[in-house]
Every structure is written in structure tokens, then in C-alpha cells.
Amino acid sequence: MARFAKSRLAARLQMLVSERRLESGLYGEILDHLPLKDGDTVLDVGTGTGLMLKAIVERNPGVHLFGLDISQEAVKCAREQLTGLTVDLRQGDITSTNYENDFFDIVTCNASMSYWKRPLAAFDEIFRIMKPGGQALLFEPRANIDVDHAIERIKENMADKSIFRRWLAAALNRFGLTRGDKVGMKRYSVAELCELAARSRFNPFFKVDKIALQGIPIFARITLTKTLE
Ligand SMILES: C[S@@+](CC[C@H](N)C(=O)[O-])C[C@H]1O[C@@H](n2cnc3c(N)ncnc32)[C@H](O)[C@@H]1O
């Protein structure tokens, strides 16, 4: 991962983006896809500033919350955001964690996989730490998308916001979707994601769908299932 991405400035910028995601209902929409129930242990990988964890516990107060991020600065931000909540936050790389085998019911991840240096090792680690019967649901912007259309939808979604906020969101998203490789981001096609999952320990129990979130049709939903023996 690029050094900048682990910096305090990157964590602060991430906070602006995450606050917008929370405000817009994006995390709530992702939550609609997660089959959470009381007592579940849930891990948010690449949790960043932790606002997704906040959204999870607000809707599902009976779950046990865990968050992992490779950036110490992001973990610090998440700790501030989640003060007063019972949550296990750790700094670490998803390719090699210190969670027990067969531990999580649900693993989720939003917009982090694009930064993983070793995605296959990460999938295999998620397999190890997930309970048999558990599911991982990863949401990522994918490759081969119509960027102009996506930016138009983002601006429409922010029609009630100031011109400056619309401009900033459009600029940040356009940069991420067209030049994200400059900050260590790789966007995968559906075929590449399927190939990756097929090489992982999840094979053949995976599915990759193209989905829209917030009406923006640029995402891949990667569902990885660890079957009961
Ligand atoms: C674009 S941010 C997304 C944060 C959050 N999921 C959200 O929705 O706002 C990507 C996050 O993934 C983290 N990350 C990148 N590579 C990682 C890895 N190998 N293991 C764990 N976290 C990682 C970064 O530090 C960063 O906080």
C-alpha cells in the first residue's frame, strides 16, 4: 500500500468521504445485503474511520463488532468515532491476522479490496477466520464502468448540497475511478474477481454480481461462502 494511504492526512480525507457515505445512506444500503442476526460476530475489513461499524451496531445492537485496518491512523480515527461502543479494533493486514480460526459469522468490506496488495492471500485468510456456514460480502467499485454516467448520478444524489460539495465529490470520485492506480488502487473486472475467488479456498462457493448502490451502477458485490463441512 502506498505510504500516503497510511498517513494522518489520508485518514482525515477518508473521514470526509466516510461521513458523506454515512449521510447519504450508503452504509445503510450495504447493511441491507448483510444477513446479520443477534449474537453474530462481524468483522469490517479495511474499516477506515469506523463509520460502517457504527451503522452496523445502530441497526443491530446484538452483534459483536470487530474492525481491522492496515493504517494505524485510520484505527485511531475509528477509536475516536466509536468511543463508548464495545468494539474490537485492530491494526493489521487482512492477508495475515491474529484472529482465531472459524471465528466470524459475517465478514464485510467496503472499498478496501482495491488497495490489497495480495488479494488471493486475503481471501484465504478470510476463509480461515470465518466460521463454517459464514459469509463474506465485499463491495468494490469495479473496472469497465461508464465513469461519466457514475459522476452524473453522484451529482444528482447531491442535488440538495452546495455547489462546492458537489464539485468536490465529483472531483474526488473522478480521480478515484480514473486515476486511482496513482494511489495504489486496482479496480477489478467481474471476470478477474471470479478468477481470484476460483483460485481461493472458497472455490466453488462464491458469486460476483454487478450492483448499483445509491443508484450508481459501478459496484461489484463479491459473496464468499464457507460451507458447513
Ligand atoms: C477507501 S478506504 C475505505 C474505508 C471504509 N471501508 C469506508 O467505507 O469508508 C480503504 C481502507 O482500507 C484499508 N486497507 C488497505 N489495505 C488493507 C489491508 N491489506 N488490510 C486491511 N486494511 C487495508 C486502508 O487503510 C483504508 O482505511
PDBQT file of the ligand as one rigid body, heavy atoms in Angstrom, charges set to zero:
ROOT
HETATM    1  C1  LIG A 301     -11.054   3.740   0.811  1.00  0.00    +0.000 C 
HETATM    2  S1  LIG A 301     -10.809   3.260   2.482  1.00  0.00    +0.000 S 
HETATM    3  C2  LIG A 301     -12.425   2.603   2.880  1.00  0.00    +0.000 C 
HETATM    4  C3  LIG A 301     -12.719   2.713   4.344  1.00  0.00    +0.000 C 
HETATM    5  C4  LIG A 301     -14.110   2.237   4.781  1.00  0.00    +0.000 C 
HETATM    6  N1  LIG A 301     -14.314   0.833   4.489  1.00  0.00    +0.000 N 
HETATM    7  C5  LIG A 301     -15.213   3.076   4.206  1.00  0.00    +0.000 C 
HETATM    8  O1  LIG A 301     -16.151   2.529   3.649  1.00  0.00    +0.000 OA
HETATM    9  O2  LIG A 301     -15.171   4.305   4.353  1.00  0.00    +0.000 OA
HETATM   10  C6  LIG A 301      -9.818   1.781   2.368  1.00  0.00    +0.000 C 
HETATM   11  C7  LIG A 301      -9.292   1.304   3.706  1.00  0.00    +0.000 C 
HETATM   12  O3  LIG A 301      -8.690   0.005   3.545  1.00  0.00    +0.000 OA
HETATM   13  C8  LIG A 301      -7.532  -0.062   4.365  1.00  0.00    +0.000 C 
HETATM   14  N2  LIG A 301      -6.655  -1.137   3.869  1.00  0.00    +0.000 N 
HETATM   15  C9  LIG A 301      -5.933  -1.141   2.728  1.00  0.00    +0.000 A 
HETATM   16  N3  LIG A 301      -5.258  -2.289   2.595  1.00  0.00    +0.000 NA
HETATM   17  C10 LIG A 301      -5.572  -3.060   3.669  1.00  0.00    +0.000 A 
HETATM   18  C11 LIG A 301      -5.184  -4.360   4.091  1.00  0.00    +0.000 A 
HETATM   19  N4  LIG A 301      -4.328  -5.097   3.376  1.00  0.00    +0.000 N 
HETATM   20  N5  LIG A 301      -5.698  -4.851   5.242  1.00  0.00    +0.000 NA
HETATM   21  C12 LIG A 301      -6.545  -4.076   5.991  1.00  0.00    +0.000 A 
HETATM   22  N6  LIG A 301      -6.954  -2.830   5.635  1.00  0.00    +0.000 NA
HETATM   23  C13 LIG A 301      -6.475  -2.323   4.487  1.00  0.00    +0.000 A 
HETATM   24  C14 LIG A 301      -6.951   1.348   4.245  1.00  0.00    +0.000 C 
HETATM   25  O4  LIG A 301      -6.048   1.675   5.274  1.00  0.00    +0.000 OA
HETATM   26  C15 LIG A 301      -8.208   2.216   4.258  1.00  0.00    +0.000 C 
HETATM   27  O5  LIG A 301      -8.551   2.642   5.555  1.00  0.00    +0.000 OA
ENDROOT
TORSDOF 0
